[in-house]
Amino acid sequence: MTEKPGLTGLLKADIYGITASEYSLGRTNIEVVRQMIAAGIKVIQYREKDKTLREKYSECLQIRDITRQAGVVLIVNDHVDLALMVGADGVHIGQDDLPPEQVRAMVGDKLIIGLSTHSPEQARAAVSYGVDYIGVGPIFHTQTKKDVCDPVGFSYLDYVVENINIPIVAIGGIKEYNIHEVARRGARCIALVTEIVGANDIIAKVGALRSAINDARRS
C-alpha cells in the first residue's frame, strides 16, 4: 500500500508542535507556526478550542500554505471536515471524538489518523482500528487541556515503547527540565504546547529542547 503523504515526516520528527493562541504571548498562530518552522519543527498540529469554525478555517488555510511550502506535516485536531477542506496531512482525535474506524471510512488513505490514548487497553484498540500513530499521555500533570485525565506517568510510556508497533507521540506536561527522561525512555517524538508557544524566543527554546533530547539518546 502506498504510504500516506506526511507519514514519513512524522516518523522522522523528534518534536511535535501544537498551536495554542491562549498561551502564545499575544502572537498569532501564523507567527508562532512560522517560528516553529524556522526552529526546524517538522510536524505541527493546529489545535484551537475557542475560535469559530470560520476563524479556524481561515487560519488553517494560511498555515497549510506555509507548512506545504516548508515541507512540514500539518495535523488538524478534532475536525475531520476541516482537515479535508484545507488539505491537511492528517487529523488527530481523542477518545471522546468520532470513532477512529469511522474516521478511516471517511478519509480512506488520504489522511494520517492520530488517536490520543491513556492506557494499554486503549493503545491496543488503536492498533486494531488502523490508526497511524497514537498520542501517549498525559505523562505529567498539564493545565493546557481542561478535560484531560490524570497523568499516566512513565509506566504507560514504557508499555507502549515495548509493546506497540506504530509510531507514538509522548505528550502532557513535558518541559525542558523533564524532557530528558521522556526521551531516555524511548519516546522518539515528543509533543509540547506551552513550553514552545509560550517561550519568548521559540527558536532558542526548540534548540534547547532538541539538545536535551539528543543528550538523552546518547546517554
Accessible surface in RSA format (square Angstrom, percent):
REM  Atomic radii and reference values for relative SASA: ProtOr
REM  Chains: A
REM  Algorithm: Lee & Richards
REM  Probe-radius: 1.40
REM  Slices: 20
REM RES _ NUM      All-atoms   Total-Side   Main-Chain    Non-polar    All polar
REM                ABS   REL    ABS   REL    ABS   REL    ABS   REL    ABS   REL
RES MET A   1   192.95  99.9 103.65  68.6  89.29 212.6  97.51  82.9  95.43 126.4
RES THR A   2   120.05  85.4 103.85 105.3  16.20  38.6  74.85 100.5  45.20  68.3
RES GLU A   3    88.98  51.1  67.76  51.3  21.22  50.5  37.11  71.8  51.87  42.3
RES LYS A   4    17.78   8.7  13.17   8.1   4.61  11.0   2.07   1.9  15.70  16.7
RES PRO A   5    89.10  64.9  77.46  70.6  11.63  42.3  88.97  73.5   0.12   0.8
RES GLY A   6    21.65  26.7   0.00   N/A  21.65  26.7   9.21  25.3  12.44  27.9
RES LEU A   7    25.66  14.3  25.66  18.4   0.00   0.0  25.66  18.0   0.00   0.0
RES THR A   8    62.44  44.4  61.67  62.5   0.77   1.8  46.07  61.9  16.37  24.8
RES GLY A   9    23.40  28.9   0.00   N/A  23.40  28.9  19.89  54.6   3.51   7.9
RES LEU A  10     4.05   2.3   1.25   0.9   2.80   7.0   1.25   0.9   2.80   7.5
RES LEU A  11    93.00  51.8  65.35  46.8  27.64  69.5  67.61  47.5  25.39  68.3
RES LYS A  12   166.95  81.4 133.27  81.8  33.68  80.2  90.27  81.2  76.68  81.7
RES ALA A  13     6.27   5.8   0.31   0.5   5.95  13.5   3.11   4.4   3.15   8.4
RES ASP A  14    26.61  18.6  25.60  25.5   1.01   2.4   9.81  23.1  16.79  16.7
RES ILE A  15     0.41   0.2   0.00   0.0   0.41   1.0   0.00   0.0   0.41   1.1
RES TYR A  16     3.12   1.5   3.12   1.8   0.00   0.0   3.12   2.3   0.01   0.0
RES GLY A  17     0.00   0.0   0.00   N/A   0.00   0.0   0.00   0.0   0.00   0.0
RES ILE A  18     0.27   0.2   0.27   0.2   0.00   0.0   0.27   0.2   0.00   0.0
RES THR A  19     0.18   0.1   0.00   0.0   0.18   0.4   0.03   0.0   0.15   0.2
RES ALA A  20    11.21  10.3   7.74  11.9   3.47   7.9  11.08  15.6   0.13   0.3
RES SER A  21    36.03  30.4  24.06  32.1  11.97  27.6  12.87  27.4  23.16  32.4
RES GLU A  22   116.25  66.7  78.52  59.4  37.74  89.8  49.38  95.5  66.88  54.6
RES TYR A  23    61.49  28.7  53.27  30.3   8.22  21.4  53.36  40.1   8.13  10.0
RES SER A  24     0.12   0.1   0.09   0.1   0.03   0.1   0.00   0.0   0.12   0.2
RES LEU A  25   104.56  58.2  66.60  47.6  37.97  95.4  80.48  56.5  24.08  64.8
RES GLY A  26    79.97  98.6   0.00   N/A  79.97  98.6  43.00 118.0  36.96  82.8
RES ARG A  27    39.49  16.6  33.67  17.2   5.81  13.8  28.48  38.9  11.01   6.7
RES THR A  28    70.10  49.9  63.82  64.7   6.28  15.0  67.81  91.1   2.29   3.5
RES ASN A  29     0.81   0.6   0.24   0.2   0.56   1.4   0.00   0.0   0.81   0.8
RES ILE A  30    27.75  15.8  27.75  20.7   0.00   0.0  27.75  20.0   0.00   0.0
RES GLU A  31    80.46  46.2  77.92  59.0   2.53   6.0  31.45  60.8  49.01  40.0
RES VAL A  32     0.15   0.1   0.15   0.1   0.00   0.0   0.15   0.1   0.00   0.0
RES VAL A  33     0.00   0.0   0.00   0.0   0.00   0.0   0.00   0.0   0.00   0.0
RES ARG A  34   136.57  57.3 129.53  66.0   7.04  16.8  45.74  62.5  90.83  55.0
RES GLN A  35    55.10  30.8  54.32  39.7   0.78   1.9  20.58  43.8  34.52  26.2
RES MET A  36     0.00   0.0   0.00   0.0   0.00   0.0   0.00   0.0   0.00   0.0
RES ILE A  37    35.72  20.3  26.06  19.4   9.66  23.3  26.06  18.8   9.66  26.2
RES ALA A  38    69.46  63.9  31.22  48.2  38.24  87.0  42.47  59.8  26.99  71.5
RES ALA A  39    13.53  12.4   0.15   0.2  13.38  30.4   4.47   6.3   9.06  24.0
RES GLY A  40    27.20  33.5   0.00   N/A  27.20  33.5  21.72  59.6   5.48  12.3
RES ILE A  41     0.73   0.4   0.00   0.0   0.73   1.8   0.26   0.2   0.46   1.3
RES LYS A  42   105.20  51.3 103.41  63.4   1.79   4.3  61.11  55.0  44.09  47.0
RES VAL A  43     0.00   0.0   0.00   0.0   0.00   0.0   0.00   0.0   0.00   0.0
RES ILE A  44     0.11   0.1   0.11   0.1   0.00   0.0   0.11   0.1   0.00   0.0
RES GLN A  45     4.87   2.7   4.87   3.6   0.00   0.0   0.00   0.0   4.87   3.7
RES TYR A  46     3.54   1.7   2.86   1.6   0.67   1.8   2.86   2.2   0.67   0.8
RES ARG A  47    19.69   8.3  17.19   8.8   2.50   6.0   1.96   2.7  17.74  10.7
RES GLU A  48    18.79  10.8   9.03   6.8   9.76  23.2   1.67   3.2  17.12  14.0
RES LYS A  49   113.94  55.6  86.56  53.1  27.38  65.2  73.92  66.5  40.02  42.6
RES ASP A  50   131.57  92.2  95.74  95.3  35.83  84.7  40.83  96.1  90.74  90.5
RES LYS A  51    59.77  29.2  48.00  29.5  11.76  28.0  12.07  10.9  47.69  50.8
RES THR A  52    82.27  58.5  73.89  74.9   8.38  20.0  79.32 106.5   2.95   4.5
RES LEU A  53   106.41  59.3  99.02  70.8   7.39  18.6  99.36  69.8   7.05  19.0
RES ARG A  54   189.12  79.4 183.02  93.3   6.09  14.5  62.90  86.0 126.21  76.5
RES GLU A  55    86.45  49.6  82.22  62.2   4.23  10.1  33.47  64.7  52.98  43.3
RES LYS A  56    15.04   7.3  15.04   9.2   0.00   0.0   0.98   0.9  14.06  15.0
RES TYR A  57    76.56  35.7  76.56  43.6   0.00   0.0  42.00  31.6  34.56  42.6
RES SER A  58    51.52  43.5  49.13  65.6   2.39   5.5  23.77  50.6  27.75  38.9
RES GLU A  59    24.41  14.0  24.41  18.5   0.00   0.0  12.87  24.9  11.54   9.4
RES CYS A  60     0.00   0.0   0.00   0.0   0.00   0.0   0.00   0.0   0.00   0.0
RES LEU A  61    75.34  42.0  69.20  49.5   6.14  15.4  69.49  48.8   5.85  15.7
RES GLN A  62    86.70  48.5  80.49  58.8   6.22  14.8  35.42  75.4  51.29  38.9
RES ILE A  63     0.00   0.0   0.00   0.0   0.00   0.0   0.00   0.0   0.00   0.0
RES ARG A  64    13.69   5.7  13.69   7.0   0.00   0.0   3.43   4.7  10.26   6.2
RES ASP A  65    71.88  50.4  71.52  71.2   0.36   0.9  18.04  42.5  53.84  53.7
RES ILE A  66    21.08  12.0  17.17  12.8   3.91   9.4  19.76  14.2   1.32   3.6
RES THR A  67     0.00   0.0   0.00   0.0   0.00   0.0   0.00   0.0   0.00   0.0
RES ARG A  68   137.24  57.6 121.48  61.9  15.76  37.5  62.38  85.3  74.86  45.4
RES GLN A  69   143.59  80.3 103.78  75.8  39.82  94.8  45.21  96.2  98.39  74.6
RES ALA A  70    41.26  37.9  13.51  20.8  27.75  63.1  25.83  36.4  15.43  40.9
RES GLY A  71    61.74  76.1   0.00   N/A  61.74  76.1  37.58 103.1  24.16  54.1
RES VAL A  72     4.63   3.0   0.83   0.7   3.80   9.2   1.90   1.7   2.73   7.4
RES VAL A  73     8.55   5.6   7.31   6.6   1.24   3.0   8.55   7.4   0.00   0.0
RES LEU A  74     0.00   0.0   0.00   0.0   0.00   0.0   0.00   0.0   0.00   0.0
RES ILE A  75     0.00   0.0   0.00   0.0   0.00   0.0   0.00   0.0   0.00   0.0
RES VAL A  76     0.47   0.3   0.47   0.4   0.00   0.0   0.47   0.4   0.00   0.0
RES ASN A  77    13.25   9.1   9.75   9.4   3.50   8.4   0.95   2.3  12.30  11.9
RES ASP A  78    41.63  29.2  30.73  30.6  10.91  25.8   8.96  21.1  32.67  32.6
RES HIS A  79    50.94  27.8  48.22  33.5   2.71   6.9  34.05  35.1  16.88  19.6
RES VAL A  80     4.67   3.1   2.00   1.8   2.67   6.4   2.00   1.7   2.67   7.2
RES ASP A  81    77.64  54.4  72.66  72.3   4.98  11.8  35.81  84.3  41.83  41.7
RES LEU A  82     3.79   2.1   3.79   2.7   0.00   0.0   3.79   2.7   0.00   0.0
RES ALA A  83     0.00   0.0   0.00   0.0   0.00   0.0   0.00   0.0   0.00   0.0
RES LEU A  84    66.99  37.3  47.08  33.7  19.91  50.0  48.39  34.0  18.59  50.0
RES MET A  85   118.92  61.6  87.24  57.7  31.68  75.4  59.69  50.8  59.23  78.5
RES VAL A  86     7.24   4.8   0.00   0.0   7.24  17.4   1.93   1.7   5.31  14.4
RES GLY A  87    35.27  43.5   0.00   N/A  35.27  43.5  27.88  76.5   7.39  16.5
RES ALA A  88     6.58   6.0   0.00   0.0   6.58  15.0   0.00   0.0   6.58  17.4
RES ASP A  89    21.30  14.9  18.81  18.7   2.49   5.9   2.58   6.1  18.71  18.7
RES GLY A  90     0.00   0.0   0.00   N/A   0.00   0.0   0.00   0.0   0.00   0.0
RES VAL A  91     0.00   0.0   0.00   0.0   0.00   0.0   0.00   0.0   0.00   0.0
RES HIS A  92    15.77   8.6  15.77  11.0   0.00   0.0  10.98  11.3   4.79   5.6
RES ILE A  93     0.44   0.3   0.43   0.3   0.02   0.0   0.44   0.3   0.00   0.0
RES GLY A  94    16.31  20.1   0.00   N/A  16.31  20.1  13.66  37.5   2.65   5.9
RES GLN A  95    74.07  41.4  42.63  31.2  31.44  74.9  18.68  39.8  55.39  42.0
RES ASP A  96   147.59 103.4 112.01 111.5  35.57  84.1  40.01  94.2 107.57 107.3
RES ASP A  97    55.50  38.9  35.53  35.4  19.97  47.2  11.84  27.9  43.66  43.5
RES LEU A  98    93.15  51.9  89.21  63.8   3.94   9.9  90.78  63.8   2.37   6.4
RES PRO A  99    60.91  44.4  56.92  51.9   3.99  14.5  60.91  50.3   0.00   0.0
RES PRO A 100    14.64  10.7  13.91  12.7   0.73   2.6  13.91  11.5   0.73   4.5
RES GLU A 101    78.61  45.1  70.97  53.7   7.64  18.2  37.70  72.9  40.91  33.4
RES GLN A 102   100.53  56.2 100.25  73.3   0.28   0.7  26.54  56.5  73.99  56.1
RES VAL A 103     0.02   0.0   0.02   0.0   0.00   0.0   0.02   0.0   0.00   0.0
RES ARG A 104    44.46  18.7  43.32  22.1   1.14   2.7  37.28  50.9   7.18   4.4
RES ALA A 105    80.50  74.0  41.69  64.3  38.80  88.3  53.77  75.7  26.73  70.8
RES MET A 106   106.44  55.1  71.15  47.1  35.29  84.0  68.41  58.2  38.03  50.4
RES VAL A 107     2.46   1.6   0.00   0.0   2.46   5.9   1.47   1.3   0.99   2.7
RES GLY A 108    33.11  40.8   0.00   N/A  33.11  40.8  32.01  87.8   1.10   2.5
RES ASP A 109    70.82  49.6  59.92  59.6  10.89  25.8  22.71  53.5  48.10  48.0
RES LYS A 110   152.03  74.2 134.65  82.6  17.38  41.4  87.36  78.6  64.67  68.9
RES LEU A 111     4.97   2.8   4.97   3.6   0.00   0.0   4.97   3.5   0.00   0.0
RES ILE A 112     0.03   0.0   0.00   0.0   0.03   0.1   0.00   0.0   0.03   0.1
RES ILE A 113     0.82   0.5   0.82   0.6   0.00   0.0   0.82   0.6   0.00   0.0
RES GLY A 114     0.00   0.0   0.00   N/A   0.00   0.0   0.00   0.0   0.00   0.0
RES LEU A 115     3.72   2.1   3.72   2.7   0.00   0.0   3.72   2.6   0.00   0.0
RES SER A 116    21.36  18.1  21.36  28.5   0.00   0.0   9.22  19.6  12.14  17.0
RES THR A 117     0.59   0.4   0.00   0.0   0.59   1.4   0.00   0.0   0.59   0.9
RES HIS A 118    53.74  29.4  44.10  30.7   9.64  24.7  30.50  31.4  23.24  27.0
RES SER A 119    28.05  23.7  27.20  36.3   0.85   2.0  24.06  51.2   4.00   5.6
RES PRO A 120    39.74  29.0  39.74  36.2   0.00   0.0  39.74  32.8   0.00   0.0
RES GLU A 121   107.44  61.7 101.02  76.4   6.42  15.3  56.19 108.7  51.25  41.8
RES GLN A 122    51.94  29.0  48.86  35.7   3.08   7.3  16.42  34.9  35.52  26.9
RES ALA A 123     0.00   0.0   0.00   0.0   0.00   0.0   0.00   0.0   0.00   0.0
RES ARG A 124   117.11  49.2 109.14  55.6   7.97  19.0  55.95  76.5  61.16  37.1
RES ALA A 125    33.51  30.8  27.33  42.2   6.17  14.0  32.72  46.1   0.79   2.1
RES ALA A 126     0.00   0.0   0.00   0.0   0.00   0.0   0.00   0.0   0.00   0.0
RES VAL A 127    54.40  35.8  43.09  39.0  11.31  27.3  43.43  37.7  10.96  29.7
RES SER A 128    91.43  77.3  50.37  67.2  41.06  94.6  51.38 109.4  40.04  56.1
RES TYR A 129    85.13  39.7  70.17  39.9  14.97  38.9  34.82  26.2  50.31  62.0
RES GLY A 130    39.97  49.3   0.00   N/A  39.97  49.3  31.29  85.9   8.68  19.4
RES VAL A 131     7.98   5.3   1.06   1.0   6.93  16.7   1.37   1.2   6.61  17.9
RES ASP A 132    14.44  10.1   8.16   8.1   6.28  14.9   4.21   9.9  10.23  10.2
RES TYR A 133     0.80   0.4   0.80   0.5   0.00   0.0   0.80   0.6   0.00   0.0
RES ILE A 134     0.00   0.0   0.00   0.0   0.00   0.0   0.00   0.0   0.00   0.0
RES GLY A 135     4.40   5.4   0.00   N/A   4.40   5.4   4.28  11.7   0.13   0.3
RES VAL A 136     0.00   0.0   0.00   0.0   0.00   0.0   0.00   0.0   0.00   0.0
RES GLY A 137     2.48   3.1   0.00   N/A   2.48   3.1   1.39   3.8   1.09   2.4
RES PRO A 138     5.78   4.2   4.43   4.0   1.35   4.9   5.16   4.3   0.63   3.9
RES ILE A 139     2.39   1.4   0.25   0.2   2.14   5.2   0.25   0.2   2.14   5.8
RES PHE A 140    50.99  25.5  48.39  30.0   2.61   6.8  50.99  30.9   0.00   0.0
RES HIS A 141   126.38  69.1 110.21  76.6  16.18  41.4  88.68  91.4  37.71  43.9
RES THR A 142    19.76  14.1  10.72  10.9   9.05  21.6   8.52  11.4  11.25  17.0
RES GLN A 143   141.32  79.0 128.63  94.0  12.69  30.2  41.84  89.1  99.48  75.4
RES THR A 144    26.41  18.8  14.67  14.9  11.75  28.0   7.08   9.5  19.34  29.2
RES LYS A 145    64.86  31.6  58.61  36.0   6.25  14.9  24.41  22.0  40.45  43.1
RES LYS A 146   156.43  76.3 117.29  72.0  39.14  93.2 115.19 103.7  41.24  43.9
RES ASP A 147   128.04  89.7  93.28  92.8  34.76  82.2  49.03 115.4  79.01  78.8
RES VAL A 148    48.35  31.8  20.93  18.9  27.43  66.1  25.89  22.5  22.46  60.9
RES CYS A 149    56.24  42.5  38.10  42.5  18.14  42.6  46.72 118.4   9.52  10.3
RES ASP A 150   119.28  83.6 111.21 110.7   8.06  19.1  28.88  68.0  90.39  90.2
RES PRO A 151    62.40  45.5  40.35  36.8  22.05  80.1  40.35  33.3  22.05 137.0
RES VAL A 152    27.75  18.3  10.78   9.8  16.97  40.9  17.92  15.6   9.84  26.7
RES GLY A 153    26.38  32.5   0.00   N/A  26.38  32.5  25.87  71.0   0.51   1.1
RES PHE A 154    48.70  24.4  43.55  27.0   5.15  13.4  43.55  26.4   5.15  14.7
RES SER A 155    87.87  74.3  71.38  95.3  16.49  38.0  54.22 115.5  33.65  47.1
RES TYR A 156     8.47   4.0   5.84   3.3   2.63   6.8   8.41   6.3   0.06   0.1
RES LEU A 157     0.00   0.0   0.00   0.0   0.00   0.0   0.00   0.0   0.00   0.0
RES ASP A 158    49.22  34.5  46.92  46.7   2.30   5.4  26.65  62.7  22.57  22.5
RES TYR A 159    56.77  26.5  50.46  28.7   6.31  16.4  47.18  35.5   9.58  11.8
RES VAL A 160     0.68   0.4   0.00   0.0   0.68   1.6   0.00   0.0   0.68   1.9
RES VAL A 161    52.54  34.6  26.29  23.8  26.25  63.2  30.67  26.6  21.87  59.3
RES GLU A 162   138.56  79.6 106.62  80.7  31.94  76.1  36.35  70.3 102.21  83.4
RES ASN A 163    88.29  60.9  55.04  53.2  33.24  80.0  13.72  33.0  74.57  72.1
RES ILE A 164    21.59  12.3   5.49   4.1  16.10  38.8   6.55   4.7  15.04  40.8
RES ASN A 165   135.19  93.2  97.17  93.9  38.02  91.6  45.96 110.6  89.23  86.3
RES ILE A 166    34.30  19.5  26.51  19.7   7.79  18.8  29.41  21.2   4.89  13.3
RES PRO A 167    39.64  28.9  27.32  24.9  12.32  44.8  38.97  32.2   0.67   4.2
RES ILE A 168    18.28  10.4  12.80   9.5   5.49  13.2  12.80   9.2   5.49  14.9
RES VAL A 169     5.28   3.5   5.28   4.8   0.00   0.0   5.28   4.6   0.00   0.0
RES ALA A 170     0.00   0.0   0.00   0.0   0.00   0.0   0.00   0.0   0.00   0.0
RES ILE A 171    42.94  24.4  42.94  32.0   0.00   0.0  42.94  30.9   0.00   0.0
RES GLY A 172     7.80   9.6   0.00   N/A   7.80   9.6   6.02  16.5   1.78   4.0
RES GLY A 173    14.95  18.4   0.00   N/A  14.95  18.4   5.90  16.2   9.06  20.3
RES ILE A 174     5.76   3.3   0.00   0.0   5.76  13.9   0.00   0.0   5.76  15.6
RES LYS A 175    57.08  27.8  57.08  35.0   0.00   0.0  32.81  29.5  24.28  25.9
RES GLU A 176    67.86  39.0  61.33  46.4   6.53  15.5  17.35  33.6  50.51  41.2
RES TYR A 177   184.31  86.0 147.94  84.2  36.37  94.6 120.50  90.6  63.81  78.7
RES ASN A 178    18.33  12.6  14.50  14.0   3.83   9.2  15.19  36.6   3.14   3.0
RES ILE A 179     0.00   0.0   0.00   0.0   0.00   0.0   0.00   0.0   0.00   0.0
RES HIS A 180    67.97  37.1  67.97  47.2   0.00   0.0  49.11  50.6  18.86  21.9
RES GLU A 181    46.02  26.4  45.46  34.4   0.57   1.3  24.55  47.5  21.48  17.5
RES VAL A 182     0.00   0.0   0.00   0.0   0.00   0.0   0.00   0.0   0.00   0.0
RES ALA A 183     4.80   4.4   0.00   0.0   4.80  10.9   0.00   0.0   4.80  12.7
RES ARG A 184   123.17  51.7  98.66  50.3  24.51  58.4  27.73  37.9  95.44  57.8
RES ARG A 185    73.13  30.7  57.39  29.3  15.74  37.5  13.32  18.2  59.81  36.2
RES GLY A 186    27.47  33.9   0.00   N/A  27.47  33.9  21.49  59.0   5.98  13.4
RES ALA A 187     0.55   0.5   0.00   0.0   0.55   1.2   0.00   0.0   0.55   1.5
RES ARG A 188   147.59  62.0 146.25  74.6   1.34   3.2  61.52  84.1  86.07  52.2
RES CYS A 189     6.44   4.9   6.44   7.2   0.00   0.0   6.44  16.3   0.00   0.0
RES ILE A 190     0.00   0.0   0.00   0.0   0.00   0.0   0.00   0.0   0.00   0.0
RES ALA A 191     1.06   1.0   0.27   0.4   0.79   1.8   0.27   0.4   0.79   2.1
RES LEU A 192     3.49   1.9   0.00   0.0   3.49   8.8   3.49   2.5   0.00   0.0
RES VAL A 193    14.24   9.4   9.34   8.5   4.90  11.8   9.34   8.1   4.90  13.3
RES THR A 194    30.50  21.7  24.51  24.9   5.98  14.3  20.15  27.1  10.35  15.6
RES GLU A 195    29.27  16.8  24.57  18.6   4.70  11.2   3.28   6.3  25.99  21.2
RES ILE A 196     0.00   0.0   0.00   0.0   0.00   0.0   0.00   0.0   0.00   0.0
RES VAL A 197     0.02   0.0   0.02   0.0   0.00   0.0   0.02   0.0   0.00   0.0
RES GLY A 198    27.17  33.5   0.00   N/A  27.17  33.5   9.10  25.0  18.08  40.5
RES ALA A 199    11.34  10.4   2.68   4.1   8.66  19.7  11.34  16.0   0.00   0.0
RES ASN A 200   137.40  94.8 110.32 106.6  27.08  65.2  32.30  77.7 105.11 101.6
RES ASP A 201    80.54  56.4  72.97  72.6   7.57  17.9  30.45  71.7  50.09  50.0
RES ILE A 202     0.16   0.1   0.00   0.0   0.16   0.4   0.00   0.0   0.16   0.4
RES ILE A 203    87.54  49.8  84.14  62.7   3.40   8.2  84.14  60.6   3.40   9.2
RES ALA A 204    59.22  54.4  42.16  65.1  17.06  38.8  52.99  74.6   6.23  16.5
RES LYS A 205    47.47  23.2  42.72  26.2   4.75  11.3  23.92  21.5  23.55  25.1
RES VAL A 206     0.07   0.0   0.07   0.1   0.00   0.0   0.07   0.1   0.00   0.0
RES GLY A 207    33.94  41.9   0.00   N/A  33.94  41.9  31.53  86.5   2.41   5.4
RES ALA A 208    35.45  32.6  23.29  35.9  12.16  27.7  30.51  43.0   4.94  13.1
RES LEU A 209     0.00   0.0   0.00   0.0   0.00   0.0   0.00   0.0   0.00   0.0
RES ARG A 210    57.28  24.0  57.28  29.2   0.00   0.0  36.39  49.7  20.89  12.7
RES SER A 211    62.76  53.0  57.62  76.9   5.14  11.8  29.83  63.5  32.92  46.1
RES ALA A 212    17.66  16.2  13.22  20.4   4.44  10.1  17.12  24.1   0.54   1.4
RES ILE A 213     0.00   0.0   0.00   0.0   0.00   0.0   0.00   0.0   0.00   0.0
RES ASN A 214    56.32  38.8  54.54  52.7   1.79   4.3   7.71  18.5  48.62  47.0
RES ASP A 215    68.52  48.0  63.50  63.2   5.02  11.9  18.19  42.8  50.33  50.2
RES ALA A 216     2.56   2.4   0.00   0.0   2.56   5.8   0.00   0.0   2.56   6.8
RES ARG A 217    82.38  34.6  48.32  24.6  34.06  81.1  34.93  47.7  47.45  28.8
RES ARG A 218   178.81  75.1 141.01  71.9  37.80  90.0  78.66 107.5 100.15  60.7
RES SER A 219   100.81  85.2  34.03  45.4  66.79 153.8  71.94 153.2  28.88  40.5
END  Absolute sums over single chains surface
CHAIN  1 A     9994.9       7679.6       2315.3       5382.0       4612.9
END  Absolute sums over all chains
TOTAL          9994.9       7679.6       2315.3       5382.0       4612.9
